[in-house]
């Protein structure tokens, strides 16, 4: 069974969105003055992106996979761009393994938020009501922690 055109489109959109987010977050960290540069370190935009990417998908499995792909693309783009902009930065591309930690956490969070975004889009499921609340809760938790 080959993937549908909409599934392929969702995954391609996830890759492009993730790359844009990863590069944009790094540029915010590097170019904006403190404390504005901290916006590049917030997890909220990353979670919101995976939710939105999942909402674009038509099937729950595709939504979860698209969220996972968006997060993986964003993490990879962030660290590859960091290395390209400053090859002499300590830690190399993975910054002493930090990229791996963020990637593992991101894959789980991306898949979950992608699934929730997809569930929010579909009618007739209780997740439609719960999903935006879980996204809002994640965003609110970040504010409380910070």
QUIZI-V554430 format. One record per residue. N is the residue number from 1. RES is the residue in three letters. SS is DSSP state (a for helix, b for strand, c for the rest). PSI is psi in radians with two decimals (999 if undefined). OMEGA is omega in degrees with one decimal (NA if undefined). Layout:
N	RES	SS	PSI	OMEGA
N	RES	SS	PSI	OMEGA
This chain:
1	UNK	c	2.12	-179.0
2	UNK	c	2.66	-179.9
3	UNK	c	2.62	179.4
4	UNK	c	2.85	177.7
5	UNK	a	-0.65	-179.8
6	UNK	a	-0.63	177.6
7	UNK	a	-0.76	178.3
8	UNK	a	-0.75	177.8
9	UNK	a	-0.69	178.9
10	UNK	a	-0.73	-179.1
11	UNK	a	-0.72	177.5
12	UNK	a	-0.70	176.3
13	UNK	a	-0.68	178.9
14	UNK	a	-0.75	179.4
15	UNK	a	-0.88	-178.4
16	UNK	a	-0.75	179.6
17	UNK	a	-0.74	179.0
18	UNK	a	-0.76	178.5
19	UNK	a	-0.79	179.5
20	UNK	a	-0.75	179.9
21	UNK	a	-0.81	-178.7
22	UNK	a	-0.80	179.3
23	UNK	a	-0.76	179.7
24	UNK	a	-0.71	179.0
25	UNK	a	-0.75	179.6
26	UNK	a	-0.75	178.4
27	UNK	a	-0.67	176.8
28	UNK	a	-0.77	180.0
29	UNK	a	-0.75	-174.4
30	UNK	a	-0.54	-169.6
31	UNK	a	-0.47	-178.5
32	UNK	c	2.58	177.2
33	UNK	c	2.69	177.9
34	UNK	c	2.40	6.1
35	UNK	c	0.03	179.8
36	UNK	a	-0.51	-178.8
37	UNK	a	-0.30	179.7
38	UNK	a	-0.33	177.5
39	UNK	a	-0.52	178.5
40	UNK	a	-0.25	-179.1
41	UNK	a	-0.06	-178.2
42	UNK	c	2.49	178.5
43	UNK	c	-0.34	-177.0
44	UNK	a	-0.86	178.9
45	UNK	a	-0.57	-180.0
46	UNK	a	-0.76	177.9
47	UNK	a	-0.73	179.6
48	UNK	a	-0.67	178.6
49	UNK	a	-0.79	-178.1
50	UNK	a	-0.58	174.6
51	UNK	a	-0.82	-179.1
52	UNK	a	-0.70	178.5
53	UNK	a	-0.73	177.1
54	UNK	a	-0.63	179.4
55	UNK	a	-0.43	179.2
56	UNK	a	-0.43	-176.6
57	UNK	c	2.74	-177.7
58	UNK	c	-0.45	-178.5
59	UNK	c	2.60	-177.9
60	UNK	a	-0.76	180.0
61	UNK	a	-0.70	177.9
62	UNK	a	-0.69	179.6
63	UNK	a	-0.80	179.1
64	UNK	a	-0.76	-179.8
65	UNK	a	-0.70	179.1
66	UNK	a	-0.70	176.2
67	UNK	a	-0.75	177.1
68	UNK	a	-0.81	-178.7
69	UNK	a	-0.71	179.0
70	UNK	a	-0.76	-178.8
71	UNK	a	-0.74	177.9
72	UNK	a	-0.73	178.9
73	UNK	a	-0.72	-179.5
74	UNK	a	-0.80	179.7
75	UNK	a	-0.82	179.9
76	UNK	a	-0.78	-179.5
77	UNK	a	-0.70	179.5
78	UNK	a	-0.90	-174.3
79	UNK	a	-0.61	177.0
80	UNK	a	-0.72	178.1
81	UNK	a	-0.70	177.1
82	UNK	a	-0.80	-179.5
83	UNK	a	-0.68	-179.6
84	UNK	a	-0.63	-179.2
85	UNK	a	-0.48	-176.9
86	UNK	c	1.36	-176.7
87	UNK	c	-0.39	-179.6
88	UNK	c	0.04	179.2
89	UNK	c	2.47	-178.5
90	UNK	c	2.53	174.1
91	UNK	c	-0.21	-179.6
92	UNK	c	-2.83	-176.5
93	UNK	c	-0.70	-175.8
94	UNK	c	0.00	179.6
95	UNK	c	1.05	177.9
96	UNK	c	0.53	178.1
97	UNK	c	-0.11	-179.2
98	UNK	a	-0.68	-179.1
99	UNK	a	-0.65	-179.8
100	UNK	a	-0.76	178.9
101	UNK	a	-0.82	179.5
102	UNK	a	-0.59	179.2
103	UNK	a	-0.79	-179.5
104	UNK	a	-0.86	178.7
105	UNK	a	-0.73	-178.9
106	UNK	a	-0.66	179.1
107	UNK	a	-0.75	178.6
108	UNK	a	-0.85	-179.3
109	UNK	a	-0.68	180.0
110	UNK	a	-0.77	178.6
111	UNK	a	-0.75	-179.4
112	UNK	a	-0.82	-178.8
113	UNK	a	-0.60	174.8
114	UNK	a	-0.78	177.2
115	UNK	a	-0.79	-179.3
116	UNK	a	-0.67	176.8
117	UNK	a	-0.74	177.4
118	UNK	a	-0.68	178.7
119	UNK	a	-0.64	178.8
120	UNK	a	-0.61	-178.1
121	UNK	a	-0.55	-174.4
122	UNK	c	2.48	175.5
123	UNK	c	2.77	169.9
124	UNK	c	0.32	177.6
125	UNK	c	2.45	178.4
126	UNK	c	-0.39	178.2
127	UNK	a	-0.40	-179.3
128	UNK	a	-0.61	179.6
129	UNK	a	-0.65	-174.8
130	UNK	a	-0.63	-171.9
131	UNK	a	-0.88	-179.8
132	UNK	a	-0.53	176.7
133	UNK	a	-0.66	177.1
134	UNK	a	-0.68	175.5
135	UNK	a	-0.82	179.1
136	UNK	a	-0.69	177.7
137	UNK	a	-0.71	178.2
138	UNK	a	-0.74	178.8
139	UNK	a	-0.72	177.6
140	UNK	a	-0.66	178.8
141	UNK	a	-0.66	178.7
142	UNK	a	-0.71	178.2
143	UNK	a	-0.74	-179.4
144	UNK	a	-0.75	-179.2
145	UNK	a	-0.70	-178.9
146	UNK	c	999	NA
